[in-house]
Amino acid sequence: MAKGGKDARVTVILECISCVRKGLNKESAGISRYITQKNRQNTPGRLESLKFCPCCFKHTVHGEVKKSIT
């Protein structure tokens, strides 16, 4: 059983940084998004990962979006 009320694992959304900088609408299908999990205790900051973006057709940096899935 886990100690305390907060879970260590949270689900986060990673979004392509270069697509966001191009000025595309965030609700459109033109932005690459990945869903993953991170440990809140080991990684308190924002998560960044190198993933393939099908909109840019290359590997780009995907950064953590502000809101997370519960």
C-alpha positions, 0 to 999 in steps of 0.5 A, spaced: 500 500 500 502 506 498 503 511 503 500 518 504 494 521 499 498 523 493 500 518 488 507 518 486 506 516 478 502 521 474 500 521 467 502 527 463 501 529 455 508 531 451 507 535 445 511 537 440 515 544 441 516 546 434 509 545 432 506 549 437 511 555 435 509 555 428 502 557 431 498 552 429 491 551 433 492 547 439 485 543 438 487 541 431 490 535 429 496 538 427 500 537 433 503 531 435 501 529 442 504 523 446 501 520 453 506 517 458 507 517 466 512 520 470 514 519 477 513 526 481 518 525 486 524 523 482 522 528 476 519 534 479 520 539 473 517 539 466 519 532 462 522 533 455 523 527 450 525 526 443 520 523 439 517 523 432 513 528 430 508 526 424 507 533 422 514 535 422 516 528 419 522 528 424 524 527 431 523 533 435 523 535 442 516 534 446 515 538 452 510 536 458 503 540 457 501 544 463 495 540 465 495 532 466 490 527 466 488 524 472 
